Amino acid sequence: MTLELLLQYFAIFSVSIFKFIAGPILGMTTGTDSWITALLTVGGMMTGVVAVTLAGKPMRIFINKKFFSRRKKFSAKNRRFVKLWGSYGVFGVSFLTPVILSPIGGSLLVASMGGKTSRILLWMTLSAIFWGIIFSQGIFFFADYFNS
């Protein structure tokens, strides 16, 4: 394995920690295999999720103090998060994290709302695998389709 290939893999993995969709896009542009791209994207997302989730209680205290303690009224954005949480819980937020939120943002939201660590990790992992395959295969398929 060459240094260039390792750097490509590291780049795909690293960008996926912060923005899920960036992994498959970078994988396609660098010519990395679609299944390897999916695996690296899932690994990147879960690295961010595990880091935030394991911070758990201290993170929740910080977020609540920073964002929720001074407000007397809910903003429109807070109402949307509370409505999403109330309607779908850990599963819903986890499922939508790769599509709408960033891995870190979704993990922060679930952790700040008091989700259990085991449930967060389970649903985020399943969501990452599902969306990693969908995004990677879809992006590679459409890139091949439009380049033909």
NUZA-940531 format. One record per residue: y negated, x negated, z of N, C-alpha, C, O, CB in turn; residue number from 0. Coordinates in steps of 0.05 Angstrom, whole numbers, plus 32768, in hexadecimal, padded with zeros to 4 digits. Last residue first. Glycine has a CB too. Layout:
N
> nyy,nxx,nzz,cayy,caxx,cazz,cyy,cxx,czz,oyy,oxx,ozz,cbyy,cbxx,cbzz,pos
> Y,X,Z,Y,X,Z,Y,X,Z,Y,X,Z,Y,X,Z,NUM
...
//
This chain:
148
> nyy,nxx,nzz,cayy,caxx,cazz,cyy,cxx,czz,oyy,oxx,ozz,cbyy,cbxx,cbzz,pos
> 7F58,819A,7E86,7F6B,819B,7E6F,7F5D,81A6,7E56,7F6A,81A8,7E41,7F83,81AC,7E76,147
> 7F36,819F,7EAF,7F35,8186,7EA1,7F48,8185,7E89,7F47,8173,7E79,7F3D,816F,7EB4,146
> 7F41,81D0,7EC5,7F27,81CD,7EB7,7F25,81B3,7EA8,7F14,81B0,7E97,7F10,81D0,7ECB,145
> 7F74,81C6,7EDB,7F70,81DC,7EC7,7F56,81D8,7EB7,7F56,81DB,7E9F,7F6E,81F7,7ED6,144
> 7F6B,819D,7F00,7F7C,8199,7EE8,7F78,81AD,7ED3,7F78,81A7,7EBB,7F9A,8199,7EF1,143
> 7F4A,81BA,7F23,7F40,81A1,7F16,7F51,819B,7EFD,7F46,8193,7EE8,7F41,8189,7F2A,142
> 7F6C,81E3,7F33,7F55,81E9,7F23,7F48,81D1,7F16,7F3E,81D3,7F00,7F40,81F7,7F34,141
> 7F93,81C3,7F4F,7F9A,81D5,7F39,7F82,81DB,7F27,7F84,81D8,7F0E,7FA6,81EF,7F43,140
> 7F74,81AA,7F77,7F82,819A,7F63,7F8A,81AB,7F4A,7F88,81A1,7F34,7F9B,818D,7F6F,139
> 7F64,81D8,7F93,7F50,81C6,7F87,7F5D,81B5,7F71,7F51,81B1,7F5C,7F43,81B4,7F9D,138
> 7F96,81EE,7FA3,7F83,81FD,7F92,7F6F,81EB,7F84,7F6A,81EE,7F6C,7F75,8211,7FA3,137
> 7FAD,81C6,7FC2,7FBB,81CE,7FAA,7FA7,81DD,7F97,7FA8,81D9,7F7F,7FD3,81E0,7FB1,136
> 7F85,81C3,7FEB,7F8D,81AC,7FDB,7F9A,81B4,7FC1,7F92,81AA,7FAC,7FA0,819A,7FEC,135
> 7F80,81F9,7FFE,7F6A,81EB,7FF3,7F72,81D3,7FE1,7F68,81D0,7FCB,7F57,81E1,8009,134
> 7FB7,8204,800E,7FA8,8215,7FFB,7F91,8206,7FEE,7F8F,8206,7FD6,7F9D,822E,800A,133
> 7FC1,81DA,8033,7FD2,81DD,801A,7FC3,81EE,8006,7FC2,81E7,7FEE,7FED,81EB,8021,132
> 7F99,81E3,8058,7F9C,81C9,804C,7FAC,81CB,8032,7FA4,81BF,801D,7FA9,81B5,805F,131
> 7FA3,8217,806A,7F8B,8212,8059,7F8C,81F7,804C,7F82,81F4,8036,7F72,8215,806A,130
> 7FD5,820D,8086,7FD2,8222,8071,7FBB,821C,805E,7FBE,821B,8046,7FCD,823D,807F,129
> 7FC7,81E3,80A9,7FDD,81E0,8095,7FDA,81F4,807F,7FDB,81ED,8067,7FF9,81E3,80A3,128
> 7F9E,81FA,80C6,7F99,81E2,80B7,7FAE,81DE,80A2,7FA8,81D6,808B,7F98,81CA,80CA,127
> 7FB9,8225,80DF,7FA3,822B,80CC,7F9D,8212,80BB,7F99,8215,80A3,7F8A,8232,80DC,126
> 7FDD,8209,80FF,7FE7,821B,80EA,7FD1,8221,80D5,7FD7,8222,80BE,7FF1,8235,80F6,125
> 7FB7,81EF,8120,7FCA,81E0,8110,7FD5,81F1,80F9,7FD6,81E8,80E2,7FE1,81D6,8121,124
> 7F9C,8219,8138,7F8D,8207,8127,7FA0,81F7,8115,7F99,81F2,80FE,7F7C,81F4,8138,123
> 7FC6,8230,8155,7FBA,823F,813F,7FA9,822D,812D,7FA8,8232,8115,7FA8,8255,814B,122
> 7FD4,8204,8179,7FE8,8212,8168,7FDA,821F,8150,7FE1,8219,813A,7FF7,8227,8178,121
> 7FA3,81F7,8193,7FB1,81E3,8183,7FC6,81F0,8170,7FC9,81E7,8159,7FBF,81CF,8195,120
> 7F98,8228,81AC,7F85,821C,8199,7F93,8209,8187,7F90,820A,816F,7F6E,820E,81A9,119
> 7FC4,822E,81CE,7FBF,8242,81B8,7FAC,8237,81A3,7FAF,823B,818B,7FB5,825C,81C4,118
> 7FBD,8202,81F0,7FD5,8205,81E0,7FD2,8218,81C9,7FDC,8213,81B3,7FEC,820E,81F2,117
> 7F8A,820D,8207,7F8E,81F5,81F7,7FA7,81F8,81E5,7FA6,81F1,81CE,7F91,81DD,8209,116
> 7F6D,824E,8204,7F81,823C,8210,7F87,8225,81FD,7F8A,822A,81E4,7F9A,824B,8218,115
> 7F26,825A,81FE,7F41,825B,81F3,7F54,8247,8201,7F4B,8231,8209,7F41,8256,81D5,114
> 7EF1,825F,820E,7F06,825E,8222,7F22,8261,8218,7F34,8269,8226,7F01,8274,8235,113
> 7EC7,8258,81EE,7ECD,8274,81F4,7EE5,8276,8207,7EED,828B,820F,7ED3,8284,81DB,112
> 7EC8,8222,81E4,7EB2,822D,81F5,7EB7,824A,81FD,7EAC,8253,8211,7E98,822B,81E6,111
> 7EF4,821D,81C3,7EF5,8211,81DE,7EDF,821D,81F0,7EE4,8222,8207,7EF1,81F3,81DC,110
> 7EE2,8239,8195,7EFA,8242,81A4,7EFB,8237,81C0,7F01,8246,81D3,7F14,823B,8194,109
> 7EB5,8218,8188,7EB2,8235,818D,7ECA,823F,819D,7EC6,824D,81B1,7EB1,8244,8172,108
> 7ECC,81E6,8181,7EB8,81EA,8196,7EB5,8207,819D,7EB3,820E,81B4,7E9D,81DF,818D,107
> 7EED,81F1,8155,7EF9,81E9,816F,7EE5,81ED,8186,7EED,81F6,819B,7F02,81CC,816D,106
> 7EC6,81FD,812F,7EDA,8211,8137,7EE7,820B,8151,7EEB,821C,8162,7EEF,8214,8121,105
> 7EAC,81CA,812C,7E9D,81E3,8134,7EB0,81F9,813D,7EAB,8207,8151,7E8D,81ED,811C,104
> 7ED5,81A8,811B,7EC8,81A4,8135,7EBA,81BD,813F,7EBC,81C4,8156,7EB5,818C,8134,103
> 7EE0,81BE,80E8,7EF5,81BC,80FD,7EE9,81B8,8119,7EF3,81C4,812C,7F08,81A5,80F7,102
> 7EAC,81EE,80D7,7EB8,81D3,80D6,7ECE,81D1,80EB,7ECE,81E1,80FE,7EA2,81BC,80DA,101
> 7EB6,8230,80BC,7EAC,821D,80D0,7EB6,8201,80CA,7EC7,81FE,80B8,7EB3,8226,80ED,100
> 7ED0,8248,8090,7EB4,824E,8097,7EA8,8239,80A9,7E91,8231,80A4,7EB3,8269,80A5,99
> 7F03,8230,8087,7EF4,823E,8072,7ED6,8240,8078,7EC6,823A,8067,7F00,8259,806D,98
> 7F18,821B,80B6,7F16,820A,809E,7F04,8216,8088,7EF9,8207,8078,7F31,8204,8093,97
> 7F11,824A,80D9,7F03,8230,80DE,7F02,821F,80C4,7EEC,8216,80BD,7F12,8221,80F3,96
> 7F2E,8278,80D4,7F16,8276,80C5,7F08,825B,80C7,7EF6,8255,80B7,7F03,828B,80CD,95
> 7F58,8270,80F8,7F5E,8275,80DC,7F46,8271,80CA,7F48,8268,80B3,7F69,8292,80D9,94
> 7F3D,8269,8128,7F4D,8253,811D,7F52,8257,80FF,7F50,8244,80F0,7F67,8251,812C,93
> 7F28,829C,812F,7F15,8285,812C,7F24,826E,8120,7F19,8260,810F,7F0A,827E,8148,92
> 7F58,82BA,8132,7F44,82BF,811D,7F31,82A8,8119,7F2C,82A0,8102,7F34,82D7,8124,91
> 7F73,82A3,815F,7F80,82A4,8144,7F6A,82A7,812F,7F6B,8298,811B,7F94,82BB,8143,90
> 7F50,82AB,818A,7F57,8290,8181,7F62,8290,8165,7F5B,827F,8155,7F6B,8283,8195,89
> 7F31,82E9,8176,7F39,82D5,8189,7F3F,82BA,817D,7F33,82B2,8169,7F52,82DF,8197,88
> 7F1F,8316,8158,7F36,8306,814F,7F40,82F1,8162,7F57,82E7,815F,7F30,82FA,8136,87
> 7EF6,8332,8173,7F07,833F,8160,7F21,8330,815A,7F37,833C,8158,7EF9,8343,8146,86
> 7EDC,830D,8194,7EE7,8326,819F,7EFA,8333,818D,7F0E,833F,8196,7ED0,8338,81A5,85
> 7ECE,82E5,816E,7EE0,82DF,8184,7EEC,82F8,818F,7F05,82F9,8193,7ED1,82D0,819A,84
> 7EAA,8303,814E,7EC2,82F6,8142,7ED7,82F0,8157,7EEE,82F6,8154,7EBA,82DC,8133,83
> 7E84,8310,8175,7E93,8325,8167,7EAC,831A,815A,7EC2,8327,815C,7E81,8333,8151,82
> 7E72,82DE,8183,7E7E,82EE,8197,7E8F,8305,818A,7EA4,830B,8194,7E69,82FA,81AA,81
> 7E5C,82CD,8151,7E72,82BE,815E,7E81,82CF,8172,7E99,82CF,8173,7E67,82A5,816B,80
> 7E35,82F5,814A,7E4B,82F2,8136,7E62,82E3,8142,7E79,82EB,813E,7E40,82E4,811D,79
> 7E14,82EB,8176,7E21,8305,8174,7E39,8303,8160,7E4E,830E,8166,7E0E,831B,816B,78
> 7E00,82B9,8168,7E11,82BB,817F,7E21,82D5,817F,7E38,82D6,8186,7E01,82B9,8199,77
> 7DE0,82C8,813B,7DF7,82B5,8138,7E0A,82B7,814F,7E23,82B8,814B,7DEC,8298,8136,76
> 7DBA,82E8,8153,7DCC,82F4,813F,7DE5,82E2,813B,7DFB,82EC,8138,7DBD,82F8,8124,75
> 7DBA,82DA,819A,7DAF,82D7,817F,7DC2,82E4,816C,7DD9,82EB,8173,7DA9,82B9,8177,74
> 7DB6,82FF,81D5,7DC7,82F2,81C1,7DB8,82F1,81A7,7DAB,8304,819F,7DE1,8302,81BE,73
> 7D86,82EF,8207,7D90,8301,81F3,7DA3,82F1,81E0,7D9F,82D9,81DC,7D7A,830F,81E3,72
> 7D7B,82C5,8227,7D7E,82DF,8234,7D8A,82F3,8221,7D98,8306,822A,7D63,82E9,823F,71
> 7D90,8282,822A,7D8A,829A,821A,7D8F,82B3,822A,7DA3,82B7,8237,7D9C,829A,8201,70
> 7DA0,8259,8249,7D84,825F,8248,7D7D,8278,8239,7D67,8283,823B,7D74,8248,823D,69
> 7DD8,8254,8242,7DCD,8259,825C,7DB0,8262,825C,7DA8,8272,826C,7DD0,8240,826D,68
> 7DED,8247,820F,7DEE,8262,8218,7DDF,8268,8232,7DDA,827F,8238,7E0A,826A,821B,67
> 7DE8,8210,8200,7DE2,8225,81ED,7DE0,8241,81F8,7DD3,8252,81EC,7DF7,8225,81D8,66
> 7DF0,81EE,822D,7DDE,81E7,8217,7DD6,81FF,8206,7DBE,8201,81FF,7DEC,81D2,8206,65
> 7E16,8208,824E,7DFC,8200,8258,7DE8,81FC,8242,7DD1,8205,8244,7DFE,81E7,8269,64
> 7E41,820E,8229,7E35,8225,8237,7E19,821F,8242,7E07,8230,8240,7E47,822F,824D,63
> 7E4B,81D8,821C,7E42,81EC,8208,7E35,8204,8214,7E20,820D,820B,7E5A,81F5,81F6,62
> 7E5A,81C2,824E,7E43,81B8,8240,7E39,81CC,822C,7E21,81D1,822A,7E4B,819E,8231,61
> 7E88,81E2,8259,7E71,81E2,826C,7E58,81D8,825E,7E43,81E4,8260,7E77,81D0,8284,60
> 7EA9,81D3,822E,7EA1,81EF,8232,7E88,81F1,8244,7E76,8200,823E,7EB8,81FF,823E,59
> 7EB0,819C,8238,7EA3,81A5,821F,7E98,81C1,8222,7E82,81C7,821B,7EB6,81A3,8207,58
> 7ECD,819E,8268,7EB2,8192,8267,7EA2,819A,824F,7E8A,819E,8250,7EB5,8173,8268,57
> 7EFC,81BB,8254,7EEA,81C6,8268,7ECF,81B9,8268,7EBA,81C7,8268,7EF6,81C4,8283,56
> 7F0A,8199,821A,7F0D,81B2,8228,7EF7,81BC,823A,7EE1,81C3,8231,7F24,81B1,8238,55
> 7F19,816C,8201,7F01,816A,8212,7EFE,8183,8223,7EF0,8183,8237,7EE8,8166,8200,54
> 7F42,817F,81E3,7F49,8170,81FB,7F31,816B,820D,7F34,8166,8225,7F56,8155,81F4,53
> 7F25,8196,81B9,7F34,81A7,81CB,7F3B,8198,81E5,7F3B,81A4,81FA,7F4E,81B0,81BD,52
> 7F0F,8169,819F,7EFD,817D,81AB,7F0C,818E,81C0,7F02,8194,81D5,7EF1,818F,8196,51
> 7F3E,814E,818F,7F29,8140,819E,7F17,8154,81AD,7F11,8151,81C4,7F18,812F,818C,50
> 7F58,8175,8171,7F65,816B,818A,7F4F,815D,819B,7F4F,8161,81B4,7F7B,8157,8183,49
> 7F34,817C,8146,7F3B,8193,8158,7F46,8189,8172,7F3E,8192,8188,7F50,81A5,814A,48
> 7F34,8149,812E,7F1B,8155,8139,7F21,816B,814D,7F15,816D,8162,7F0A,815F,8123,47
> 7F6A,8148,811F,7F5F,8132,8130,7F45,813C,813E,7F41,8138,8156,7F59,8119,811F,46
> 7F6F,8173,80FD,7F7C,8175,8118,7F72,815E,812A,7F73,8162,8143,7F9A,8174,8115,45
> 7F53,8160,80D0,7F4A,8178,80DF,7F55,8178,80FB,7F47,817D,810E,7F51,8192,80D0,44
> 7F74,8134,80C2,7F58,8131,80C9,7F4D,8148,80D9,7F41,8144,80EE,7F47,812D,80B0,43
> 7FA5,814E,80B6,7FA3,813A,80CB,7F87,8135,80D5,7F82,8132,80ED,7FAF,8120,80C2,42
> 7F95,816E,808B,7F9F,817A,80A3,7F9D,8167,80BB,7F95,816E,80D0,7FBD,8184,809F,41
> 7F88,8144,8067,7F74,8158,806F,7F7C,8166,8089,7F6C,8169,809B,7F71,816C,8058,40
> 7FB9,8129,8061,7FA2,811B,806C,7F8D,812E,8076,7F80,812A,808B,7F96,8108,8058,39
> 7FD6,8154,8048,7FDF,8148,8061,7FC8,8139,8070,7FC5,813C,8088,7FF7,8134,805D,38
> 7FB9,815B,8019,7FBC,8171,802C,7FC4,8166,8047,7FB9,816F,805C,7FD2,8185,8022,37
> 7FC0,8128,8001,7FA5,8132,8008,7FA6,8148,801D,7F97,8149,8030,7F96,813C,7FEF,36
> 7FF6,812A,7FF8,7FEB,8116,800B,7FCF,811E,8014,7FC9,811B,802B,7FEB,80FA,7FFE,35
> 7FF5,8152,7FD2,8003,8157,7FEB,7FFB,8142,8000,7FF9,8149,8018,8022,8155,7FE7,34
> 7FD6,813C,7FA8,7FCD,8155,7FB5,7FDB,8159,7FD0,7FCF,8163,7FE3,7FD2,816D,7FA3,33
> 7FC8,80F6,7FA6,7FDB,810C,7FA2,7FD3,8124,7FB2,7FC9,8121,7FC9,7FF7,8103,7FA9,32
> 7F86,80E2,7F93,7F9C,80E2,7FA6,7FAE,80F9,7FA1,7FA4,810F,7F99,7F91,80E2,7FC4,31
> 7F58,80DD,7F75,7F72,80DD,7F67,7F8A,80DB,7F7A,7FA0,80D4,7F71,7F73,80C6,7F54,30
> 7F27,80E4,7F8A,7F32,80C9,7F8B,7F4D,80C7,7F7D,7F58,80B1,7F7B,7F35,80C0,7FA8,29
> 7F1E,811B,7F83,7F0D,8108,7F75,7F18,80EB,7F75,7F12,80DC,7F63,7EF1,8109,7F80,28
> 7F46,8130,7FA5,7F47,8135,7F88,7F36,8121,7F79,7F3F,8117,7F64,7F3D,8152,7F82,27
> 7F33,811E,7FD7,7F4E,8117,7FCD,7F51,811A,7FAF,7F5D,810A,7FA1,7F63,8127,7FDB,26
> 7F02,8138,7FDA,7F03,811B,7FD8,7F1E,8111,7FCE,7F20,80FF,7FBE,7EFD,810E,7FF3,25
> 7F16,816D,7FDE,7F04,8165,7FC8,7F04,8147,7FC4,7F06,813D,7FAD,7EE7,816F,7FCE,24
> 7F36,816C,800C,7F42,8171,7FF2,7F30,8169,7FDB,7F3A,815F,7FC6,7F49,818E,7FF0,23
> 7F0A,815D,8032,7F22,814E,802E,7F2F,8152,8013,7F34,813F,8004,7F36,8154,8044,22
> 7EE3,8185,8032,7EDC,816B,8026,7EF5,815A,8022,7EF5,8149,800F,7EC9,815D,8039,21
> 7EF6,81B0,804E,7EF8,81B1,8031,7EF2,8197,8024,7EFA,8192,800D,7EE4,81C7,8027,20
> 7EE9,81A0,8085,7F05,81A3,807B,7F07,81A1,805C,7F17,8193,8052,7F10,81BD,8085,19
> 7EC2,8173,80A2,7EC0,8189,808F,7EDB,818B,8080,7EE2,8179,8070,7EA8,8185,807B,18
> 7ED4,814E,80CA,7EBA,815C,80CC,7EB7,8174,80BA,7EAA,8187,80C1,7EA4,8148,80C7,17
> 7F06,813D,80BD,7F00,8141,80D9,7EE7,8153,80DC,7EE6,8164,80ED,7EFD,8126,80E8,16
> 7F04,8132,8087,7F11,814B,8090,7F0D,8151,80AD,7F10,8168,80B6,7F2E,814A,808A,15
> 7EF0,80FF,8084,7EDE,8115,807E,7EEA,8130,8086,7EDB,8143,808C,7ED8,8115,805F,14
> 7F20,80E2,8095,7F07,80E2,80A5,7EF4,80F9,809E,7EE9,8106,80B0,7EF8,80C8,80A0,13
> 7F46,80EB,806C,7F4C,80F2,8088,7F32,80F5,8098,7F2E,8109,80A6,7F5E,80DD,8095,12
> 7F2B,80D4,8041,7F33,80F0,8040,7F37,80FA,805C,7F2E,8110,8064,7F4C,80F4,802F,11
> 7F26,809F,8054,7F0E,80AE,804D,7F14,80CC,804D,7F05,80DC,8058,7F03,80A6,8032,10
> 7F5B,808F,8059,7F4A,8090,8071,7F31,80A1,806C,7F29,80B0,807E,7F42,8073,807A,9
> 7F6A,8090,8024,7F77,80A1,8037,7F66,80A5,8050,7F63,80BB,805A,7F93,8096,803E,8
> 7F49,8067,8010,7F48,8082,8005,7F53,8096,8019,7F47,80AB,801F,7F57,8084,7FEA,7
> 7F5C,803B,802E,7F40,8045,8031,7F3C,8061,8026,7F2D,8071,8032,7F2C,8031,8024,6
> 7F8F,8037,8019,7F8C,803D,8035,7F6F,8047,803B,7F6C,805A,804B,7F91,8024,8046,5
> 7F82,8029,7FE4,7F90,8042,7FEA,7F8D,804A,8007,7F89,8062,800D,7FAE,803F,7FE2,4
> 7F6B,7FF6,7FEE,7F5C,800C,7FE1,7F68,8027,7FE6,7F5A,803A,7FEC,7F5A,8007,7FC2,3
> 7F95,7FD9,8002,7F7E,7FDF,8013,7F6E,7FF6,8008,7F64,8007,8017,7F6D,7FC6,8017,2
> 7FD6,7FF3,7FEE,7FBE,7FE2,7FEB,7FA8,7FEB,7FFE,7FA8,8001,8009,7FB4,7FE3,7FCE,1
> 8018,7FEF,8000,8000,8000,8000,7FE7,7FEE,8000,7FE5,7FDC,8010,8000,8014,8019,0
//
